[in-house]
Amino acid sequence: MWMRSRPANHFFAAAKLLLFPAFCSVSLHRKASLALIRCLKLLIRVPSMARFALIAALALFCVPAIVLADGTCGCLHVKKLYDLNGNGIQDAGEVLISDWRFKVRNVNTNAFFFYNTTQTLLLPYGTYEVCDQAPTTNNWWLTAGTLCKTYVLSSATCVDATTPCVCTGQGHSQLSAAWWNPALTTPADLSALAALPIVDASLAHFTPTDAATSLKNWYKGATTASPPAYYLSVNLALAKLNLLHGFTSASTLVKAPRVATILGAPSNYVTLGDLVALAVARLTASTSDPDLSNIATDLHNVNTNEGFVQASPCPFAFQPANTVGATDLNGQCCQQGCLKVAKTYDLNANGQTDVGEPDINGWKFKVTSFQTGNTAYYQTPSTLYLPFGTYEVCDVLPQQYNWWLTGRPLCQNYTVSTTECVQTTATCLCTGGSAAQAGGYWTKTTGLASIDNDDLNALSASNLVKADLTPFTGFTKTQYVSWHNAVNTANTPYWLSTVLAISILNTRHLVAPSILIKAPTIAASLGVTEHFFVPLSTIQAKAVELLATPAADQTLQAAIAQVLKDTNAGQNFAQSSPCVATFPTVVSGNLNGLQPPCGGSNPSLLVAGGDNADAVTEKGAVSNGLSLYIGVGVGVAVIAVVAAVAAFFVVRKLRSPSVSSRETTLPETQL
């Protein structure tokens, strides 16, 4: 009980808990604080010398411990990789294995627990040992690293703990007896074998003459007790025949630990082609090479269909885990993550943020918590610190009607489940006017003066048609004006021809052909299924194509004619920089920082984003800054308390010397 224990015990309890903040939860810090308070209250009953010793110890140890205390936690992402090529890293096409059991042990406390891949663990800062658990089947192998590896968590960045592996099984090699059949082993096969540096028992070069007798007797005469060059030769011949007939592939990965060592491979796996090539090279160089026996052993295993890496993960299972003494380590610290919201101006309308595309600051968005139903509004860019959960992020529509999303939809859900920031960037584009001119310009004095013979030739090559749908070519400026002014919009091919001619003149003189046009009515017909922004040159090319057969698909002709008419009037052009965007007034609210990182911190210090975007930029800075401020504040308070207690007892001792002498005679049990 507290009242029967010594102040020193309280001191050591407080010091122990405060000095190891990375390995305890917030509740333990509260226990430490309670122990420290009780320690101070009981100091008045300690003999004088012990009292001053404890005060000194508190000043030297407890205060620095409080100042340095920090409950931050890190992230460990444990994965199991099916490493098809055995190189120890994840390459394109290689998959992760789910539900593989692993054990995590806190090196500092020895607390442990079992988890399954692929899992992201939230753990207090410290050192952790991650061990793969062996399955009940014995055909699984690591391709890099060791069964147990140690990882240090010291920041909010997720530490990757990936273990690469493969499983082996049977291949499709034909066994030796199959190749003694002349129907399978052809004269071409025998010639291919004769070209190899294979030898017989006397180490003389062997040239098979037939399959049924020569090849069979040569093969059956070899055993593991034969000269290594002979034993390797028969295994090389068998491997070569399987490759020639396609039963095996040179690129197939096989388990060959002896050859892997010789080749200096990063794991015990090599391709069958490399294994065969090594056998050929070593036999060519010397029949007394000491490595020939090891090469022959690995090659023999392959020929008997052992050790072939399977194309996909094999089945696996585990014995029940021994969970005696196990304690779930996941989530003991932080239960808060990070959501970064940004908006960029998508100049090429590809739905992504590319180099040179500017950020849009001050765009309002709404965040809704699926857990609580609460909503709040912020402005881009914002970094929000939110309790783990799912959140809906919605762009607020501006009061202008010329803005369009090109990437994610207006509202999208995001799950915050680790300490790493979830990034969401909305891409958009606005439309407006351009320098394009309508038909009236190009048929009047100024416009006509700009048209030259090259322009007329370009128009003549664009499949323009007259009212009777015959080609309109080889015309003069005067003829062009008459043709344009006589148009009847009810005659779709004729109408399309006139607006196409004006559009071509615009792109030859006033606007870039590559400029994007918002054209939702025709985008799908032009192969654009998202965002509906199409280069003007693509629209023109489709019009030229349709006019080659003017009587066909006049519905699409009419739709394109209307789009070109609008662009000729300077409408629907994607702008080269963000337009003005204003937003309605909203009731802001706040979800940000409502749950402090790791608990115990002041939520008001965690507001970030929008108008307060400069207040906080990184979670680590927030967490460490709060820990420092709180730690320093508590530390100063403790120093003041310790100093006051020390001063009180110094004065008391000077005034009443007899007190200390009486205290030294009291039995300790009375404490």
PEJO-V43583 format. One record per residue. N is the residue number from 1. PSI is psi as a letter, one per 20 degrees, with the letter a starting at -180 (none if undefined). D_LAST is the distance of its C-alpha to the last C-alpha in Angstrom with 2 decimals. Layout:
# PEJO-V43583
((N	PSI	D_LAST) (N	PSI	D_LAST))
This chain:
# PEJO-V43583
((1	q	11.48) (2	g	10.24) (3	i	7.30) (4	i	6.19) (5	r	7.45) (6	q	7.12) (7	h	9.10) (8	h	11.72) (9	g	12.34) (10	g	13.08) (11	g	15.20) (12	h	17.13) (13	g	17.69) (14	g	19.09) (15	g	21.08) (16	g	22.49) (17	h	23.71) (18	h	25.03) (19	i	26.70) (20	m	28.75) (21	h	30.25) (22	i	33.53) (23	j	32.16) (24	q	30.09) (25	r	31.14) (26	h	30.39) (27	h	27.83) (28	h	25.81) (29	h	25.97) (30	g	24.53) (31	h	21.58) (32	g	21.19) (33	g	21.34) (34	g	18.73) (35	h	16.32) (36	g	17.22) (37	g	16.69) (38	h	13.19) (39	g	12.58) (40	h	14.17) (41	h	12.38) (42	i	8.91) (43	h	10.77) (44	i	10.88) (45	j	7.38) (46	q	8.33) (47	q	10.69) (48	g	14.20) (49	g	15.86) (50	h	13.39) (51	g	13.46) (52	h	17.22) (53	g	17.45) (54	h	15.67) (55	g	17.91) (56	g	20.86) (57	g	20.11) (58	g	19.89) (59	h	23.12) (60	h	24.84) (61	g	23.95) (62	g	22.67) (63	g	25.46) (64	h	28.31) (65	g	27.01) (66	g	27.19) (67	h	30.57) (68	i	31.96) (69	p	30.71) (70	p	33.76) (71	k	34.28) (72	q	38.01) (73	r	39.80) (74	a	43.08) (75	p	45.87) (76	o	47.24) (77	o	50.71) (78	p	51.43) (79	q	55.13) (80	o	57.46) (81	p	60.90) (82	o	64.07) (83	m	65.53) (84	h	69.25) (85	j	70.41) (86	k	67.54) (87	j	66.80) (88	j	63.09) (89	r	63.26) (90	p	64.21) (91	r	67.88) (92	p	70.10) (93	i	70.57) (94	p	67.55) (95	q	65.28) (96	q	61.57) (97	p	60.46) (98	q	58.30) (99	k	55.89) (100	p	55.31) (101	p	51.85) (102	q	49.43) (103	p	45.82) (104	p	43.42) (105	p	40.33) (106	o	37.72) (107	h	37.74) (108	h	34.29) (109	i	32.48) (110	j	35.11) (111	q	35.27) (112	r	38.89) (113	r	41.41) (114	q	45.17) (115	r	47.58) (116	q	51.35) (117	q	53.64) (118	p	54.60) (119	q	51.18) (120	o	49.33) (121	p	45.56) (122	o	43.12) (123	q	40.22) (124	q	37.44) (125	p	38.49) (126	a	38.20) (127	p	40.22) (128	q	41.70) (129	p	43.84) (130	p	46.69) (131	p	48.53) (132	q	51.75) (133	p	51.87) (134	p	54.96) (135	r	57.32) (136	h	58.88) (137	q	62.24) (138	k	62.85) (139	k	65.20) (140	q	62.72) (141	q	62.22) (142	q	60.41) (143	i	62.82) (144	q	60.31) (145	a	56.75) (146	r	54.49) (147	h	52.91) (148	p	49.48) (149	q	49.03) (150	p	46.10) (151	q	45.92) (152	p	43.75) (153	o	43.07) (154	j	42.53) (155	r	44.64) (156	i	45.93) (157	p	49.17) (158	p	49.61) (159	p	49.68) (160	p	52.61) (161	n	51.96) (162	p	55.42) (163	o	56.42) (164	q	60.21) (165	r	61.83) (166	r	65.08) (167	q	66.24) (168	q	69.29) (169	a	71.96) (170	q	75.64) (171	b	78.33) (172	k	82.04) (173	p	83.54) (174	p	86.66) (175	r	86.45) (176	g	88.97) (177	h	91.44) (178	h	92.09) (179	i	93.50) (180	i	96.16) (181	o	97.95) (182	h	100.76) (183	h	100.47) (184	g	97.03) (185	o	97.42) (186	r	100.29) (187	h	102.40) (188	h	100.47) (189	g	97.24) (190	h	98.83) (191	h	99.90) (192	h	96.38) (193	h	95.02) (194	h	97.73) (195	i	96.56) (196	q	93.10) (197	l	92.41) (198	q	92.09) (199	r	93.24) (200	a	94.25) (201	h	93.19) (202	j	95.30) (203	j	93.55) (204	q	96.87) (205	p	96.92) (206	p	97.33) (207	o	99.68) (208	p	99.70) (209	h	103.17) (210	r	102.30) (211	g	99.35) (212	h	100.42) (213	f	101.17) (214	g	100.34) (215	g	96.98) (216	g	95.97) (217	h	96.76) (218	g	95.10) (219	g	91.92) (220	i	91.76) (221	i	92.27) (222	p	88.93) (223	r	85.71) (224	i	82.40) (225	i	84.06) (226	r	86.84) (227	p	86.88) (228	h	84.19) (229	h	86.86) (230	g	88.84) (231	h	85.85) (232	h	84.74) (233	g	88.34) (234	h	88.64) (235	h	85.29) (236	g	86.34) (237	g	89.64) (238	g	87.98) (239	h	85.51) (240	g	88.45) (241	g	90.45) (242	h	87.57) (243	g	87.24) (244	h	91.00) (245	j	91.19) (246	j	88.13) (247	h	86.03) (248	r	83.33) (249	q	82.66) (250	h	82.12) (251	i	79.26) (252	p	77.35) (253	p	73.97) (254	q	73.58) (255	o	70.86) (256	m	72.11) (257	h	69.23) (258	g	71.56) (259	h	73.87) (260	h	70.97) (261	g	69.76) (262	g	73.28) (263	i	73.66) (264	k	70.18) (265	q	69.45) (266	i	65.96) (267	a	65.54) (268	j	67.28) (269	p	69.83) (270	r	73.26) (271	q	76.30) (272	h	79.03) (273	g	81.40) (274	h	79.32) (275	g	79.10) (276	g	82.89) (277	h	83.55) (278	g	81.42) (279	g	83.33) (280	g	86.66) (281	g	85.63) (282	h	84.38) (283	h	87.40) (284	h	89.72) (285	g	88.13) (286	p	87.95) (287	j	88.24) (288	j	85.97) (289	p	82.96) (290	i	79.79) (291	i	78.27) (292	h	81.10) (293	g	79.41) (294	g	76.21) (295	g	78.28) (296	h	80.34) (297	g	77.28) (298	h	75.92) (299	h	79.40) (300	g	80.01) (301	h	76.86) (302	g	78.15) (303	h	81.59) (304	j	80.06) (305	k	78.32) (306	q	74.79) (307	k	72.27) (308	p	73.88) (309	p	71.39) (310	q	71.78) (311	i	72.80) (312	r	69.92) (313	p	66.53) (314	r	66.81) (315	q	64.94) (316	q	61.43) (317	r	58.69) (318	q	55.25) (319	q	53.50) (320	p	50.54) (321	q	47.53) (322	n	44.50) (323	j	41.94) (324	p	39.10) (325	j	35.99) (326	q	38.07) (327	p	36.64) (328	p	39.02) (329	i	38.57) (330	p	41.27) (331	j	40.48) (332	i	36.68) (333	d	37.10) (334	q	40.04) (335	k	42.19) (336	p	44.42) (337	a	47.68) (338	p	50.38) (339	o	53.93) (340	p	56.42) (341	p	59.51) (342	r	62.59) (343	p	66.32) (344	q	69.21) (345	o	72.91) (346	n	74.69) (347	h	77.91) (348	j	79.38) (349	k	78.14) (350	j	76.75) (351	j	73.45) (352	r	71.44) (353	o	70.16) (354	r	72.38) (355	p	72.48) (356	i	73.81) (357	p	73.12) (358	q	71.27) (359	q	68.07) (360	o	68.36) (361	q	65.59) (362	j	64.83) (363	p	66.05) (364	q	64.14) (365	q	62.65) (366	p	60.67) (367	p	57.68) (368	p	56.89) (369	p	53.85) (370	h	54.90) (371	g	51.36) (372	i	51.15) (373	i	54.76) (374	q	53.74) (375	q	56.14) (376	q	56.09) (377	q	58.71) (378	r	58.50) (379	q	60.97) (380	q	61.86) (381	q	60.37) (382	q	56.86) (383	o	53.78) (384	p	51.72) (385	o	48.22) (386	q	48.15) (387	q	46.05) (388	p	47.52) (389	a	50.55) (390	p	54.29) (391	q	55.87) (392	p	59.45) (393	p	60.77) (394	p	63.98) (395	q	66.18) (396	p	67.17) (397	p	70.95) (398	r	72.36) (399	i	74.86) (400	q	77.54) (401	j	79.32) (402	k	80.17) (403	q	76.89) (404	p	76.62) (405	q	73.89) (406	i	74.86) (407	d	71.74) (408	q	69.10) (409	r	69.91) (410	h	68.97) (411	p	65.79) (412	q	63.85) (413	q	60.64) (414	p	57.96) (415	p	54.89) (416	o	51.76) (417	j	49.72) (418	r	48.48) (419	i	47.05) (420	q	50.52) (421	p	52.75) (422	p	55.54) (423	p	58.64) (424	p	61.32) (425	o	64.38) (426	p	67.18) (427	q	70.61) (428	r	73.40) (429	q	76.75) (430	q	78.78) (431	q	82.53) (432	b	85.06) (433	a	88.45) (434	a	90.30) (435	j	93.44) (436	q	95.51) (437	q	98.76) (438	r	100.55) (439	h	104.13) (440	h	105.67) (441	g	104.56) (442	i	106.05) (443	j	109.40) (444	r	109.87) (445	g	110.97) (446	g	107.67) (447	g	106.40) (448	h	109.79) (449	h	110.08) (450	h	106.95) (451	p	108.32) (452	a	110.10) (453	h	111.93) (454	h	108.76) (455	g	107.21) (456	h	110.33) (457	h	110.29) (458	h	106.60) (459	g	107.42) (460	h	110.46) (461	j	108.26) (462	j	105.80) (463	k	107.84) (464	q	108.65) (465	q	111.12) (466	a	113.69) (467	h	114.24) (468	j	116.23) (469	j	113.34) (470	q	115.47) (471	q	113.88) (472	o	113.84) (473	r	114.42) (474	l	116.43) (475	r	116.33) (476	r	116.72) (477	g	114.56) (478	g	117.09) (479	h	117.09) (480	g	113.26) (481	g	113.21) (482	g	115.76) (483	g	113.89) (484	g	110.55) (485	i	111.95) (486	j	113.75) (487	q	110.63) (488	o	110.10) (489	i	106.47) (490	h	107.73) (491	n	109.02) (492	g	105.66) (493	h	106.73) (494	g	108.70) (495	g	105.79) (496	h	103.34) (497	g	105.80) (498	g	105.98) (499	h	102.22) (500	g	101.68) (501	g	104.27) (502	g	102.49) (503	g	99.10) (504	g	100.59) (505	h	102.02) (506	g	98.61) (507	i	96.86) (508	i	99.66) (509	h	99.42) (510	h	96.43) (511	q	93.39) (512	p	91.85) (513	h	92.81) (514	i	89.22) (515	q	87.75) (516	q	85.81) (517	p	87.16) (518	o	85.23) (519	m	87.54) (520	h	85.89) (521	h	89.28) (522	i	90.54) (523	g	87.47) (524	h	87.30) (525	i	91.01) (526	j	90.31) (527	j	87.46) (528	o	84.60) (529	i	82.42) (530	q	79.39) (531	h	79.06) (532	k	82.91) (533	p	83.48) (534	p	86.66) (535	q	88.39) (536	h	91.60) (537	h	93.55) (538	h	92.48) (539	g	93.83) (540	g	97.08) (541	h	97.48) (542	h	97.10) (543	g	99.72) (544	g	102.13) (545	g	101.57) (546	h	102.28) (547	i	105.40) (548	h	106.90) (549	m	107.62) (550	h	107.77) (551	i	108.62) (552	q	105.40) (553	l	101.95) (554	i	102.86) (555	g	99.68) (556	h	97.58) (557	g	100.23) (558	h	99.84) (559	g	96.02) (560	h	96.27) (561	g	98.99) (562	g	96.74) (563	g	93.84) (564	h	96.22) (565	g	97.72) (566	g	94.27) (567	h	93.42) (568	h	96.80) (569	j	95.77) (570	k	92.60) (571	q	90.15) (572	k	87.21) (573	p	86.75) (574	p	83.26) (575	q	82.22) (576	i	81.27) (577	q	78.17) (578	p	75.89) (579	r	77.50) (580	p	75.97) (581	p	73.36) (582	q	71.92) (583	q	69.64) (584	q	69.18) (585	p	66.19) (586	q	63.33) (587	o	59.99) (588	g	57.67) (589	a	54.36) (590	p	51.72) (591	i	50.31) (592	p	49.23) (593	j	45.56) (594	h	44.49) (595	o	42.04) (596	q	40.34) (597	p	40.43) (598	j	37.35) (599	q	35.83) (600	i	33.76) (601	r	36.46) (602	o	38.38) (603	h	41.63) (604	h	43.52) (605	i	43.36) (606	j	45.11) (607	p	48.44) (608	q	51.26) (609	r	54.98) (610	c	57.98) (611	h	57.82) (612	k	54.35) (613	h	55.36) (614	i	54.46) (615	g	50.86) (616	p	49.84) (617	h	51.90) (618	q	49.75) (619	h	46.76) (620	h	45.05) (621	h	45.40) (622	g	43.90) (623	g	40.93) (624	h	40.20) (625	g	40.89) (626	g	38.50) (627	g	35.79) (628	g	36.44) (629	g	36.52) (630	g	33.41) (631	g	31.60) (632	g	32.71) (633	g	31.84) (634	h	28.29) (635	g	28.03) (636	g	29.29) (637	g	26.90) (638	g	23.88) (639	g	25.38) (640	g	25.81) (641	g	22.22) (642	g	20.97) (643	g	23.61) (644	g	22.72) (645	g	19.03) (646	g	20.23) (647	g	22.85) (648	g	20.60) (649	h	18.37) (650	g	21.56) (651	g	23.17) (652	h	20.30) (653	g	20.18) (654	h	23.98) (655	h	24.06) (656	m	21.32) (657	h	21.07) (658	i	19.37) (659	g	16.13) (660	h	15.36) (661	h	16.43) (662	g	14.19) (663	h	11.06) (664	i	12.25) (665	i	12.40) (666	p	8.87) (667	q	7.92) (668	h	5.64) (669	h	5.31) (670	i	3.79) (671	none	0.00))
